[in-house]
Amino acid sequence: MSSSQLNFGTKSYNPDVLSCLANLSNDEVFTSPQLANRVLDLLPQEVWHDSSTTFLDPFTKTGVFLREITRRLLKGLEDEIPDLQKRIDHILNYQVWGIAITELTALLSRRTLYCSKKANSKYSIDDMFDTPDGHIHYKAIEHMWAGDRCVYCGAKRD
């Protein structure tokens, strides 16, 4: 049993860290894995078997949607791309993208999706990226205020 699992009699429990994160602020609310999966359940099942389908999370925070999409594609594309590493590389390089809203959420999302804060590190599960961002993008921009809110991100001026 790994150190991340707890043993309760004959059953073991391996908690999902993404279900334990607290929101960073009122403007930034994390989606639980359970809710992400309920949303993804609404999509037609054939999308998980299509290697040309692409997905974008335009406000990725923890990367939970991208992780769960990747998990479904990994299973759905087994017949088409039997080699696991080739399947991982295909999905992460050609099917899933995210736009993070802060530098911290970009790092969280990369860690969740690539198992490393840098997509091109030796710890990343992807073998093809040559940049640290992979397909989780974040660009710091200055706030542009319209009254008491930023027109880009909606943050309050105070």
ZAMARGU-287904 format. One record per residue (C-alpha): residue in one letter; x, y, z. Coordinates in steps of 0.02 Angstrom, whole numbers. Each point is the difference from the previous one (the first is absolute). Layout:
residues N
<rec type="A" east="X" north="Y" up="Z"/>
...
This chain:
residues 158
<rec type="M" east="0" north="0" up="0"/>
<rec type="S" east="67" north="171" up="-46"/>
<rec type="S" east="20" north="139" up="127"/>
<rec type="S" east="-142" north="95" up="-86"/>
<rec type="Q" east="-124" north="-138" up="37"/>
<rec type="L" east="-89" north="-28" up="164"/>
<rec type="N" east="-53" north="-173" up="55"/>
<rec type="F" east="-173" north="-18" up="77"/>
<rec type="G" east="-15" north="-184" up="41"/>
<rec type="T" east="-7" north="-93" up="-165"/>
<rec type="K" east="-26" north="158" up="-103"/>
<rec type="S" east="129" north="129" up="-47"/>
<rec type="Y" east="-36" north="182" up="-37"/>
<rec type="N" east="109" north="103" up="-116"/>
<rec type="P" east="-64" north="180" up="10"/>
<rec type="D" east="-1" north="112" up="-153"/>
<rec type="V" east="95" north="158" up="48"/>
<rec type="L" east="-107" north="102" up="-120"/>
<rec type="S" east="-154" north="-38" up="104"/>
<rec type="C" east="86" north="70" up="155"/>
<rec type="L" east="58" north="171" up="-63"/>
<rec type="A" east="-78" north="155" up="75"/>
<rec type="N" east="-45" north="147" up="-110"/>
<rec type="L" east="134" north="134" up="-6"/>
<rec type="S" east="-123" north="145" up="-2"/>
<rec type="N" east="-181" north="43" up="-36"/>
<rec type="D" east="49" north="34" up="-181"/>
<rec type="E" east="84" north="-169" up="-22"/>
<rec type="V" east="-108" north="-153" up="34"/>
<rec type="F" east="72" north="-173" up="-33"/>
<rec type="T" east="-105" north="-135" up="-81"/>
<rec type="S" east="-3" north="-169" up="87"/>
<rec type="P" east="44" north="-157" up="-98"/>
<rec type="Q" east="-176" north="-64" up="32"/>
<rec type="L" east="-81" north="153" up="-79"/>
<rec type="A" east="123" north="-1" up="-146"/>
<rec type="N" east="-47" north="-180" up="-36"/>
<rec type="R" east="-186" north="36" up="10"/>
<rec type="V" east="24" north="139" up="-130"/>
<rec type="L" east="105" north="-113" up="-112"/>
<rec type="D" east="-132" north="-137" up="13"/>
<rec type="L" east="-116" north="117" up="-97"/>
<rec type="L" east="110" north="-11" up="-156"/>
<rec type="P" east="-33" north="-133" up="-132"/>
<rec type="Q" east="100" north="-156" up="41"/>
<rec type="E" east="75" north="-9" up="-175"/>
<rec type="V" east="111" north="152" up="35"/>
<rec type="W" east="108" north="-109" up="113"/>
<rec type="H" east="38" north="-116" up="-148"/>
<rec type="D" east="44" north="139" up="-124"/>
<rec type="S" east="185" north="43" up="-11"/>
<rec type="S" east="-40" north="159" up="-97"/>
<rec type="T" east="-114" north="78" up="132"/>
<rec type="T" east="80" north="146" up="90"/>
<rec type="F" east="-40" north="77" up="169"/>
<rec type="L" east="36" north="170" up="77"/>
<rec type="D" east="-23" north="51" up="180"/>
<rec type="P" east="3" north="190" up="-17"/>
<rec type="F" east="9" north="30" up="189"/>
<rec type="T" east="100" north="-146" up="66"/>
<rec type="K" east="41" north="12" up="183"/>
<rec type="T" east="48" north="-171" up="67"/>
<rec type="G" east="-4" north="-92" up="-167"/>
<rec type="V" east="-137" north="-116" up="60"/>
<rec type="F" east="-102" north="12" up="-162"/>
<rec type="L" east="155" north="-31" up="-106"/>
<rec type="R" east="52" north="-146" up="110"/>
<rec type="E" east="-171" north="-81" up="-9"/>
<rec type="I" east="-11" north="30" up="-189"/>
<rec type="T" east="172" north="-79" up="-19"/>
<rec type="R" east="-50" north="-148" up="109"/>
<rec type="R" east="-152" north="-33" up="-110"/>
<rec type="L" east="100" north="19" up="-161"/>
<rec type="L" east="133" north="-119" up="65"/>
<rec type="K" east="-132" north="-135" up="17"/>
<rec type="G" east="-99" north="46" up="-155"/>
<rec type="L" east="150" north="1" up="-118"/>
<rec type="E" east="76" north="-166" up="58"/>
<rec type="D" east="-52" north="-92" up="-159"/>
<rec type="E" east="59" north="138" up="-118"/>
<rec type="I" east="164" north="36" up="90"/>
<rec type="P" east="46" north="-157" up="99"/>
<rec type="D" east="171" north="61" up="60"/>
<rec type="L" east="-31" north="94" up="164"/>
<rec type="Q" east="142" north="127" up="-20"/>
<rec type="K" east="-50" north="39" up="-179"/>
<rec type="R" east="-180" north="22" up="58"/>
<rec type="I" east="52" north="117" up="141"/>
<rec type="D" east="110" north="102" up="-118"/>
<rec type="H" east="-139" north="12" up="-130"/>
<rec type="I" east="-132" north="55" up="125"/>
<rec type="L" east="109" north="129" up="88"/>
<rec type="N" east="75" north="71" up="-160"/>
<rec type="Y" east="-150" north="-1" up="-116"/>
<rec type="Q" east="-161" north="-9" up="101"/>
<rec type="V" east="3" north="99" up="164"/>
<rec type="W" east="40" north="183" up="34"/>
<rec type="G" east="-27" north="117" up="145"/>
<rec type="I" east="12" north="185" up="34"/>
<rec type="A" east="42" north="37" up="181"/>
<rec type="I" east="-61" north="156" up="90"/>
<rec type="T" east="151" north="22" up="114"/>
<rec type="E" east="179" north="-61" up="7"/>
<rec type="L" east="-45" north="-110" up="148"/>
<rec type="T" east="-146" north="-82" up="-91"/>
<rec type="A" east="112" north="-29" up="-152"/>
<rec type="L" east="124" north="-93" up="112"/>
<rec type="L" east="-140" north="-98" up="84"/>
<rec type="S" east="-76" north="-49" up="-167"/>
<rec type="R" east="167" north="-53" up="-72"/>
<rec type="R" east="36" north="-104" up="155"/>
<rec type="T" east="-170" north="-82" up="-14"/>
<rec type="L" east="8" north="-35" up="-186"/>
<rec type="Y" east="185" north="-35" up="-30"/>
<rec type="C" east="46" north="-59" up="176"/>
<rec type="S" east="129" north="139" up="-1"/>
<rec type="K" east="-6" north="189" up="12"/>
<rec type="K" east="102" north="3" up="-162"/>
<rec type="A" east="-70" north="-94" up="-148"/>
<rec type="N" east="174" north="-32" up="-69"/>
<rec type="S" east="84" north="-59" up="161"/>
<rec type="K" east="68" north="-174" up="26"/>
<rec type="Y" east="-146" north="-31" up="119"/>
<rec type="S" east="-135" north="42" up="-127"/>
<rec type="I" east="-103" north="-144" up="-68"/>
<rec type="D" east="10" north="79" up="-174"/>
<rec type="D" east="153" north="-38" up="-107"/>
<rec type="M" east="-27" north="131" up="-136"/>
<rec type="F" east="-10" north="174" up="77"/>
<rec type="D" east="150" north="113" up="-23"/>
<rec type="T" east="-69" north="146" up="102"/>
<rec type="P" east="-42" north="3" up="186"/>
<rec type="D" east="-178" north="62" up="-29"/>
<rec type="G" east="-59" north="-146" up="-107"/>
<rec type="H" east="-178" north="42" up="-48"/>
<rec type="I" east="-43" north="88" up="164"/>
<rec type="H" east="22" north="184" up="-42"/>
<rec type="Y" east="7" north="150" up="114"/>
<rec type="K" east="54" north="176" up="-42"/>
<rec type="A" east="11" north="134" up="133"/>
<rec type="I" east="-86" north="160" up="-55"/>
<rec type="E" east="-31" north="162" up="88"/>
<rec type="H" east="-175" north="31" up="65"/>
<rec type="M" east="-108" north="121" up="-100"/>
<rec type="W" east="-125" north="79" up="117"/>
<rec type="A" east="-177" north="47" up="-47"/>
<rec type="G" east="-72" north="69" up="159"/>
<rec type="D" east="45" north="-117" up="143"/>
<rec type="R" east="31" north="-158" up="-106"/>
<rec type="C" east="131" north="-59" up="-125"/>
<rec type="V" east="-73" north="-19" up="-174"/>
<rec type="Y" east="113" north="-153" up="-33"/>
<rec type="C" east="-18" north="-106" up="155"/>
<rec type="G" east="-141" north="80" up="100"/>
<rec type="A" east="109" north="26" up="155"/>
<rec type="K" east="-54" north="137" up="120"/>
<rec type="R" east="113" north="152" up="6"/>
<rec type="D" east="13" north="-10" up="189"/>
